[in-house]
């Protein structure tokens, strides 16, 4: 990738949500072309989960199950209907993962880790005030609290997850994860993969240069 080659990364705002592009001020393809032509770059943070780099978000737990289920369905019924069906199945069948987070045993429904602090709270983060703050934005839904599944369902359906008692959020420069039930499925920037039973989520030492349309 660009970081390993020591080259600036070109961001093309052609995805569904374009979180990184919008945070960098890249709204259109013209913005990206202009940035490259002018040679304007900024340095942003790069993070990794289980040794794999990510620019936006990483996760484990039920969200990964949701992504896997959505990908199996979307070629047949379309992306957004697939999201709804996958969410319904996940809420009915998935179980919290049994892990140690920095040595503390936890049961976790969902874990979200953002590369830098995101806004707003909850599991629909959409923008970052800075892309170089040196922090991981860690958000979990605890699975050990009484009625945690019911609380999770109600919070997701009403868009109030950020105020749910089972929801926790903090920042750190790294997170050590030990799965007590074997290797976990992980996700980074929307792509899932088979992870380890012990892994780190960290900020990479070197920043990544990306082209931007203005300084």
N, C-alpha and C positions, 0 to 999 in steps of 0.2 A: 504494500500500500504506500501512499504518499509519505507517511512518517518514516517508514523503513528506507525509502529511497532518498529522503531528505529534500523532497520537492513540495512546493505549495499544492494544496488540494483545490480543485475546481468544484464548486457546489452548483449543481443545476437544479433550479426550483421546478421540478417536473413530477414530484411525488404527490401523495394524497394530502398530507398535512403540511409538509415542508417546514417543520419546526426550526431546524437549524438554519435553513435559508432565510426565513423571516427574521430570526434573531440577528442575522448578519446584514440585514437590509437588502437581501436579494429577492426581489419580488417577481422578476420576469427573466426570460432567457437573455434578453437584451442587457439586463444588469450584469449577468454572469459574463457575457462576451466583453462588455465594457471594462469590467474588473480585470480580466486577463490581458486585454490590450494595454491597459494602463499600468499593469504590473503592481497593483496595490494589494498588499497583504497585511493581515493581522495574525497574531499568535493566540491560539485558543487552547484550552485544556483538552487532554486526551485521557481517557480512563480505560481500565481493562477488567474483565471478569473471567476468572479461570484461565488467564493468559491470553484472552481474545479482546482486542481493542473495541471500544464503542465511543461514539460521539454524542449520542443523545441519552438513551436509557438502557438499563439492563434489568433483568427480573428473574425470579424463580417463584414456584408455587402455582396457584390456580391460574394466574394470568398466562403462564406458558401453556397450560392445558387448553386454555381458550384459543390461543393463537394456533396451536396444532389442529384443533377441531375446526376452526374457521378456514384454515388452508385446505382441509379435506373437502369442505362443503362449497367454497366460493366459486369453483369452476362450474358447478352445477346450478346454484341458485343465486349467484352474485355475492359481492363482498358484504354489503350491509345486512341483507337477510341472513347471511352466514354468521355474522357477528351475533345477531340476536338469538339464533338457534344455538350457537356454541355457548353463549352466556347462559341460556336456560339450562342446557345440559350440565354445564360446569357447576351452577348453583345447586343442582339436584344431586350430583354424584361425587364431586371432588371432596377431598379431605385435606385438612391442614398438614403441612410437612413438619416433621419433628427434627429440629436443628439446634445447634449451638451457635449463637451470634456473639462473637468476641468472648467465647467461653461461657456464655449464659444460655441455659437451655430454654428454648421457646417452641411453641407451636404456632405456625404462621400460615395463614390462608394465602396471602399475597405479599410479595416483597418487590418494591420498586426502588431502583437506585438510579438517580439522575446524575449526569455529568455536569456539575455545578447546580446551584440552587434554582429550583423551578417555582413558578407561580401558576395557578393558585394551589391551595392545599387539596388533598384528595388524590384519586387515581386518574384524574384527567388533566395532568399538568400540560400547559400550553406554551409558556414562554419563560425565558431566563433574563434577569436584569443584566447579568454578566456571563461571559463564557470563559473567564480566566480567574475565577475566585478561589481555585485550589480546593474546592469542597465536593464531597459526594452528598447528594440529597437523598437520604434513606427514609423510606416510608413502608410501614408494614401494617397488615391487619392481623391482629392477634387472634389465634384460634382456640385459646384456652379459656377465655371469658365465658360466663354463662350466656346461653342463647346467642353465641357468636355467629352461627350460620344465619339465624333469623335477622340479627342486626346487620350483617353484611348484605343480605338480600334487600332489606328495606332501605339501607343507605345507598346502595347502587341504584335502585329503582327511583329514589327520590332525589338523587344528586347531592346527598348530604354526608358522603363518606368522610369528608374532612372534619366533621363534628361528631362522628361516631366514637363511642367510648372504646371500641376495640382498635381504633386507628391510632398509630404512633408515628412521629416524624422527628428526625434529628439530622444533624450534619456531622461529617467526619472526613478524615483524609484516607481512611481505609476501613474495610470490614472483613473480618475473618469468619468464614462459614464452615461448619462441620455438619453434614447430614448424618443423622443417626440411623437412617434406614437405607443407606447405600447412595450411589450416584444420583444426582438430580438432573432433570431436564432444565436447561437454562435458556434465556433469551437475551439478545443484545441487538439494539436498533431494529427490533421487529423480526429478527431471524432466530429460530430456535435451534438448539444443538444439545447433544448428550454431554453433560458436564461430569465433574468429579464428585466424590463424597466430601472432600476437603478442598476449599479454594479460597482465594482472596479476591476482593474487589478493591482496586487501588487507583490512585491517580498516577499516570505515567510521569516519569521524570522530565521528559522533554515535551514541550508544547508542539502543537501542529500549526503550521502556517497555512492560511486559507486566503483565497482571493476575495476581495470585497470591492464594491463599487465606489467607495469613498473612504477617506481616512477619518 
